[in-house]
Amino acid sequence: MNEANQKKTVLLVDDAPANIQMVNSILKDTYKIRIATNGAKALELVKAPPPPDLILLDVMMPELDGYEVCMRLKASADTQDIPVIFLTSQTDIDDETRGFAVGAVDYIHKPFSPAVVKARVHTHLVLRGIREQLAQQLLAIQKELETARQIQLSILPAEFPQIDGLDISARYLPMASVAGDFYDFIPVDQKHLGILIADVSGHGMPAALIASMLKIALAAQAAHVTDPAQVLSGLNQALCGKFQQHYVTAAYMFVDMTKETLTYAGAGHPPLLIWGSSSPEVRDVIENGLFLGKFPQAAYSSVELPFKPGDWSLLYTDGIPETMNSLEQEFGSKRFRPFLKTDQSASATQFADRLLEELSLWSGRRAGEDLSDDITMVAIHAMSNERSD
């Protein structure tokens, strides 16, 4: 006999023999019945394998009443999921409210109606089966999401490129198991580096799958690594026609440490930020074309800027300025840029950590709490002409 066809086990707890006899006669042909005549015996029997599928529990019993027994059952991880139906002659609303408060799922009133007893027991056993099935499905989904998360993390750079004169750090914080953010590098040699950051609209698995496509699409642009406008155009061509409900914002930057310049192009993305020796104020670099994946004929342009020792640049996704606090106020540019201007970080790693700490303080988010959006950043500090450690 398979599990679906096996009789369910009902634990009947009552100190009155007449009540036990009545309920047993109603249910014995359909279910396996265990009987306990007091609360202590019920707590003992519930531990005997196999555990009961449902408990019918008298409210008024000597020593341990039904409320206390139910509270103990719900306090144990082994028994908290077993549905408890109270058996009672009381009809006062306060009594019923107390029963639900301690964890009961229903009441059956005395004197017992066979039809009501059968219907209530059947209903709550079916509901428990549905809950268990949903829990199993949720566990399977969580396992699949964890696998997807590991796969997505594997397509991100395992380490930061070692480029002469550059100190590089990045952070990637998905709001859920998988995310629509992406970043990657195209190292040319020890003096030249291409950097892409992108943000797929929406969240969850669809956005993550599109973000994963960017890994291959970017690799195909290696021949154009020095030309940000051409890289974005190539990515747009690769993505157009591949999805309907989403789009991708992106920014690409090529750093040339021989010339001490960076060349930048954007596709509907938040602006590149530059500050330091070449730009005492925090400068927004906006060189944006249309976002990727929707318009095959979209054109992109790039701009070249000095990037000398002492300069900083930051590529980021909109999860940073749009981080909300408890009053639903965004972190925004009014807080973002002053932080950049006054930060005294000695390294890109220290800078990235301090910015995340600032966002955490602003949002009031506790460790382990979900983000309101994916957060990704790539911070670059131009150092001396020697390779940074």
GURONU-130831 format. One record per residue: z, x, y of N, C-alpha, C in turn. Coordinates in steps of 0.001 Angstrom, whole numbers, plus 500000, padded with zeros to 6 digits. Each point is the difference from the previous one (the first is absolute). Last residue first. Example, Ala and Ser with C-alpha at 12.3 -4.5 7.8 and 13.67 -1.06 7.14 Angstrom:
<nodes>
507080512850497750500060500820501190500730499230501090499930500290494280500000499110501190500000500900501200
</nodes>
This chain:
<nodes>
494537549269547033500679499925498705500429498599499688495590501794503031501378499516500064500589499937498617496077503403501881500223498832499149501470499611500066497942502375504251500307500375498613500251498743499217499142499941504662498774500221499249500243500482498586503668496848502381499331501231500389498725500144499182501265495109500199500951501110500113499278501240500546499496494320499875499262501256500119500993501127500263500685495163497423500479500851501079499196501292499982499881494554497938499434501356500002500512500756501225500698495179496610500404500751501189499509501434499883499131494805497841499684501412499778500287500716501315501472494928497453499747500887501143499592501370499488501248494342498603499407501279499614499770500823501257502288495020497937500089501034501031499436501302499452499922494178499038499863501374499518500087500960501186502587495437500568498601500425499862500002501410499408504036497693500501499178498866500424498517500326499924503934502125496693499398500140501322499230498736500348504330500153496547498548500067500138499597500198501459504675501890497902499414498756500487498506500180500233502908503641498674499597499126498899499400498687500447503243502417503319499305500718498925499692499029498867500433497719504725500851500793499126499154500701498948498675498318505161499752499843498556500922500922499217499301499259504908501254499618499359499868499838498511496720501330503637499851498795499181501329499510499438499816504022502631499467498886500787499984498710499187501233504036497887501036499590500944499543498788500808496874501942497139501062499364499220501126499505500906496504502513501890499524498673499607501065499242499232500905504459501105499958499196501223499542498573499689499846503143496532501386499660500315500077499125501243495831501725498813500410498961499051501446499572500246498395503568502544499324498767500390500375498860499057501598504305499006500670499442501167499348498701500468498040502415496438501285499439499585500722499356501177495988502298500846499731498789499222501301499329499580500311504189502255499517498936500879499814498697499228501086503868497587501151499514500752499590498859500922496576502148497692500862499292499053501200499395500711497100502787502429499396498694499753500843499174499039502531503657502984498949499990498980499452498594499848503416501075503146499450501345499843498862500039499004501959495946503482499882500467498620499332501362499936501543496825503723500046501457500018499883500587498589498803495191503220500381500589498713499898501523500051498751496841503554501309500652500063500400500662498692495810497604500599500095500922501134501311500795499989499125496553496772499127501156499787500204501044501090502289495905500453500536500776498878499169501261499787498479496911503199501156500791500455500642500820498881496415497114498758499579501159500783501171500785500603500876495979497447499294500995499207499723501250500828501842495999501856501001500818499318499360501157499249497329496941502382501042500323500983501108500840499390496311498159497424499693501246500710501090500398500980501277496929495610499056500035501111499854501334500708502931497129496687500348501339500471499111500352501187500768494814499139499314501143499417500513501312500596502698495192499212499335500792501025499371501222499341502914496383498091498547499906499831499255500629501169504784500125499072499580498996500981498492499776499970502141503297497264500572498709499607499622498874500954496548503996499875501450500025499892500499498596499659495012502469498817500797499003500712501495500296499881494961502801499840501300499843499348500889499096500846495457501634501061500292498595499748501288499780499215498135504393501151500287499275501256500378498544499770499115502468495964500988500679500847500240499227501301496692498652496750501352499669499575501063500657500852495133500657500298500674499117500963501375499539499539497951504889498634499564498611499834500873499095500858498554505417500836500996499074499451499366498625499800499583505658501832499239498881499461500988499073499306500603504164503785500546499048499022498967498933499685500970505403502375499172498797499881500570499132498892501346504560503557500282499095498878498935498901499983500608505440502223499559498604500030500418499266498723500687504736500783500964499185500732499618498538500092496134503522499358501370500197499541500999499274500901495281497799500217500471501376500109501420500122499470495476496837500511501199499891499170500554501407499819496036496773503061500692501255499702501242499743499148495723496736499580501134500251500880500601501365499691495429496289499133500619501298499709501062500294501045497587495284497748500359500733501207500690501292499573496362495854497825501175500867499906500217500713501326497533495162497651499865501192500827501286500803499908496963495795497192501262500656500359499703501244500832497722494844498063499816501393500420501331500562500495497930495707496566500990500497500961499778501476500287497615496802496917499342500736501072500980500566501032501380497291496154499233501158499505499388500842501114504470496880499775498774500059500801499186501234499607504246498895497850499454498693500362498615500061500638503083503750498534499820499085498885499353498682500312503012503211503508499111500300498877499880498816499037500892499923505591500687500291498742499004500073498850498262501217504913500431498843499227500719500440498734500235503583503761498906499106499655500570498819499235502421503781503545499947499044498905498662499297499885503123503682502362498551500181499803499625499123498817504469501480503141499366498792499466498496500239499959504970502610500676498586500311499829499355498809499306504704501019503064499304499152499026498535500426499946504548502947501542498644499517500300499467499147498852504842502032502420499422499523498745498670499319500313501734503961503191500240498591499722499387499640498645499372504382501256501438499774500155500396498538499775495896502976498275500143498673500588501480499677500120498505504159498242498734499597500629500111498665500728503772501788497591499607500952501051498718499589500712502221495979497578500367501400499847499460500846501128498332495206497266500919500451501037500342501464499740496855495326498093500068501448500196500999500297501113498028495761496393500925500406501050500085501524500037496318495859498283500605501304499748500911500325501178499020494787499093499494501262500569500710501233499458499181495420497076500852500427501122499610501387500475496012497408497719501310500510499615500868500283501222495121498635499141500946498903500182501443500385499749497054503616499197499331498758499606501033498876500051499189505491502134500775498905499438499143498803499659500021505861500982499290498720500076500846498937499314500128505675501945500618498764499513499051498820500141501012505809500031498969498995500280500423498717499297502444504912501921499914498943499002498935499015500455501311505620500931499587498658500414500232499025498848500063505138500453501200499324500497499631498644500600497165503325497611499719499588501372501217499391500694500493501391495577499266501119500591499724499723501474501977496721497179500959500937500573499336501271500524498677494708499064499353501318499957500934500995500680500037494654497760500705501034500754499325501347499763498881494385499686499648501326499496500641501042500905500737494402498663500138501101500940499624501303499309499897494107499673499700501284499367500032501085501072501605494475498798499811501052500994499779501304499248499973494107499156500099501404499582499850500923501193500398494470497744500016500828501200500225501441499558497915495572497251500754501244500019499932500602501398499620494794497252499298501034500761500916501214500068499316494921496946500748501108500585499092500876500865498683496154497182501137499523500776500756501100500742496025500710497073499701498947500963501152499713500952497739504495496974501072499004500050499712499035501139496907503493498869500881500153498839501125498970499971496468500790503469499548499219498857500905500079498793500426503951503411499352498726500317499473499318498739501982504480500055500898498854499814499329498656500241497771504317500543500507499945498626500816498737499742498372500950504370498892499667499106500479499844498562503136501479503157499628498613500253498866499557499073501313504502499938501011499151499368499652498525500179497272503124502217499813500052498548500995499151499257500488500420504629498777499256499705499738499973498502503537502643501561500324498577500068498781499135499707499312504649500143500910499663498902500321498506500009497514501770503570499196499871498796500855499647498795502165500862504087499192498788500134499166499769498750502609504020500309500773498773499754499182498722500101498738505142498775499478498960500896500735498680499749500528504105497391500193500434501389499634498922501024499465499436495168501409500155500342500236500345501458496106498731496871500059499697501429501395500249500569498883500587495351498914500725500684500054499802501511503002497666497033500354501416500192498929500775500746500518495165498472499667500394501371500256501479500276501013497619495857498539500007500158499563500430501393504587499408498910499481501199499331498490500114500162502192496093501547500195501152500882499444501273499370499912496003497478499077499904501138500142501194500932502950499535496348498660500386499552499024500006501167504348498576500955500085501352499446498614500505499611500754495495501452499775500972501067500036501430499497500997496107497309498576500274500120499725501087501024504370498254499414499645500966498959498522500363500048501675496639502846500456501318500441499636501068498981499188495562498839499024500463500998500389501384500517502961497949497045498759500338499291498938500510500978504079498391501756500182501283499316498739500431499271500192495747502076499920501063501001500113501369499349500536496252497168498628500095500523499842501121501019504446499208498184499029500615499108498579500041500554503802499458503703500006499761498568498832500643499274499616498369505199500971500777499249499791499759498505496999499685505130500726499328498935500941500950499279495957502370502265500630498752500426500665499321498809499428505331500280499261498823499544500736498752500462499790505266501784500896498861499794499144498793499635499897505964500577499362498682499959501033498933499666498726505677501333501060499018499790499358498630500086498416505607499367499724498560500106501294499220499837498010505370501159501137499125499683499585498549500214498036505619499476499730498598500310501164499138499535499374505566501381500584498927499188499547498640500519499781505975500423499348498724500299500491498933499023501179504740499886499934499756501438499516498592500355500332502059495541501330500176500588500026499772501500496349497379497210500475501356499769501341500119500714498279495703499109498748500754499949500286501463499681502642495015499023500089501394500464498645500692499848501637494854500389498854500748499490500112501433500539503653495511499108499522501184500705498720500521499350502943494936500512499515501090499147499479501117500894502620494602499618499658501196500779499533501086499040501315494203500436499446501144499273499842501162500974502032494380499154499840501212500803499469501144499131501256495476498523498628500130500464499780501205500887503670499092495683499745499826501430498524500161500316504242499012495876498707500588500342499671499633501440504222498802498455499683501012498984498701500714500306501922498060504308500227499481498657499613501096499012499760500947504520500962498920500144500315499357498657498581505305500770499449498664499775501076498934500156499345505120501876501043499062499598499373498619499815498937505554500977499326498815499474501082499077499449499072504875503226500918499051499379499223498744499623499204505711501428499568498599499929501091499172499339498723505229502572500867499176499167499498498569500045498767505574501622499570498635499688501065499305499165498595504479503369501140499494499248499752498506499791496636504500501329500347498572499965501243499768499155497679504313500689500347499483501319500382498541500017497225501549495883500530500964500963500280499319501343500222497288495413498984500384500983500639500935501018500885497308495111500506501174500715498886500542500902501024494739497940499155501203500078500681501122500789502880496342497239499304500098501270499174501293500036501153497040495455500615500957500917499175500056501270498963496854496704501218500484499339500741500999500871496693495776501557500097501448499849501328500421499365498169495230498662500389500622501265500140501504499803499096497057496398498779500279500768500320500567501387503419498651496845499279501152499457498734500321500788502746496177500917500616501234500488499226501228499527498648495817498357499682500138501420500600501273500574500997498921495533498580500349500134499651500227501464504295498456499035499859501385499570498547500473500141500923495489500904500605500865501016499834501471499646498635496737496893499068500068501133500548500919501084502795499130496384498869500816499556498995500175501133503508497116500800500499501366499969498904500958499531499064495422499938500065500499501373500511501432500048499958497799495850498634500270500433499970500556501427504121498610498296499552501202499288498585500375500415501746496014501687500687501146500605499590501302499328498420495967498186499351500276501279500629501221500665501983498442496062498689500587499706499256500360501285504061497732500403500242501361499528498679500701499695499835495470501148500346500806501168500232501446499597499276496893496579498763500227500740500250500871501226503709498671497511499199500943499226498691500318500720502762496718501868500644501310500121499215501063499242498627495515499636499684500539501325500608501389500190501089497711496080498585500362499985499579500608501334504324498289499646499874501229499217498551500473499948500902495894502106500563501113500780499857501327499253498741496053497752499046500309501072500495501179500823502848498341496685498842500654499395498974500402501042503684497465501371500404501374499701498830500769499375499360495456500860500050500769501244500414501442499740500081497029496371498618500251500421499978500850501263504158498562498540499476501005499073498550500337500331502052496588502400500502501303500419499648501110499014498640495459499115499467500440501289500449501408500345501788497851496110498596500395499838499440500571501301504349498201500122499972501232499212498564500505499859500609495862502140500529501093500815499930501325499237498680496028497710499069500327501084500489501193500816502748498238496497498789500640499477499078500464501128503837497564501234500381501286499425498762500742499508499388495595501529500261500930501108500350501384499469499396496512496876498720500323500652500191501017501122503877498327497716499179500889499173498692500400500674504500498849502610498805499258499618499128500932499171505591500089501089498693500608499832498933498989499629504521499197503192499611500100498578498541500405499866501245502707503050500556499204498906500197498561500491496340503910501880501232499227500175500373499237498738497270504698501493499845498824499146501327499255500037497348503980503328501156499264499507499537498932499029497971505162501953499910498540499931501335499435499530499190504691500749498665499529500370499913498484500042504208503852500962499443498995499087498623499551500485503100503250502257498840500413499227499432499010499020503597499927503590500388501029499030498869500341499036499424496627503356500361501234500689500374501110499029499110495567498505498770500705500331500298501343500668503701497267499047499334500431498772498710500759500265502334498010503599500702501180499498499333500525498742498392495991501744499630501117500871500670501281499537501193496011497858498665500433499603499536501185500837504090498034501132500101500626498678498636500523499546500212497538504001500617501320500169500119500732498675498441495510500059498994500938500500500581501400500146501770496397496340500205500338501402499014501084500434500774497945495562498763499710500739500137500314501487502245501069494624500186499937501452498656499786500690500742500771495307500154498577500328500181499812501497497324504097497047501137499537500794500010498489500140497381504954498277500305498680499449501240499495500716496050503931501371501363499506499924500040498595499391496490504267499395500060498604500426501441499517499815497164505000500363501238499280499694499897498589500565496517504503498526500284498805500790501247499281499493498888505347499815500096498842499102500321498765500838499695504554501715498755499233499996500040498785499081503641503234500522499774499320501271498745499139500023502128503055496489500028498537499864499602499248501263500218504906499462499544499553498676499872498488499904501756502316503873498546500171499915499453499479498674504485498079502466499575500983498994498478500067499935502444496908502761500358501334500472499554501099499038499524495278499135499045500414501030500298501392500539502938498034496800498667500132499401498996500541501017504314498967501484500007501214499177498636500228499342500638496048502489500009501158500896499975501300499210500379495965497588498661500159500569499940501211500923504173498794498203499123500502498941498604500267500557503086497967502872500340501396499768499100500617498932499531495382500876499602500777501174500246501493499782501454496833496707498568500281499988499529500828501167505096500642498509499149498817500181498530500413500078504494502196497588498779500320500745499167498736500177504465498866498692499952501449500187498776500407500827499385495214497974501240500735500257499747501502500094496217496393501478500553500554498771501284500740500334495711497110502429501452499932499911500458500452498619495304500113500911500655500486501216501503500085499820496031500652496180500920499011500559500704500585501217495114501426497983501352500463500291500831498899500652495245501793497244500554498738500478501499500206500125495612503595499836501406499695499780500330498644500613495470503171497944500531499085501006501443499698499632497559503104497493498940499783500981500467499099501135503060503535496837499512498625500157498916499920501064500592504526497140500699499268501064499457498584500124499971502492495210499274500068501271500736499216501069502993502588498411498533499895499938499570498898499044504596500300503109499519500142498627498486499846499952502788499418503945499636501392499743499435500218498607501712495810501573498785500275500756499523501434499776504124498298498143498793499614499265498718500375500740504235500770502092499861500830498797498692499699499281501263497437503718499661501340500471499855500983498840501424495611499021498622499975500496499560501384500442504483499310498746499111500055498826498542500002500433503194499474503368500096501345499437499079500150498792500441495701502080499236500962500773500008501389499415500504495801496677500681500431501221499176501088500678498644497902495925500924498960500457500821500425501207494833501016497666501245500642500433500894498928500590495097500524496820501062499199500604501198500878500339494198499917498952501258500722499835501064499243500772494825498680497981501170499722500826501143500931499606494253499448499849501143500586499316501207499855500918495899496433500378500492501324500384501064500480499016497688495771499438499018500732500817500423501436500256502664496692497605498700500002499313498955500851500735504504499306501766499981500855498807498650500053499299501676497444504134499158501200500103499760500740498696502733495882500665498798499801500810499024501170499858504320500080497951499133499025499302498691499776500756503298502778501942499433500630498815499053499054499272502480498386503650498909500867500442499334500674498806503758497225499038498924499235500620498809500892500377503986501966498254499285499243498975498804499258500591502857502289502939499261500953499165499162499255498970502946497481502623498846500452500781499136500964499196504013498527498078499064498878500099498742500402500776503669503099499581499194499841498769498983498873500095501966503005504104500176498651499444499116499830498765500089503886502956501268499949499261500259498642499376495328503046501211500769498812500382501269499971499164494880502587500459501390500359500291500734498767500512495176501863497366500698498810500479501481500336500150494957502651499627501442500159499856500683498815500670494867500826497787500797499409501072501473500218499676494766502017498486501436499917499744500721499480501234494691499346497857500834500589501025501471499769499661495887500327496368500892499105500715500791500784501047495061501592498456501391500049499598500825499030500832495260500994500596500330498869499140501444500006499530498100503481502748499715498756500720500425498776499206500268504423498154501056499721500965499797498676500703497964500458495077499974500822501205501021499516501007499976499864494459500000499146501198500000500881501236
</nodes>
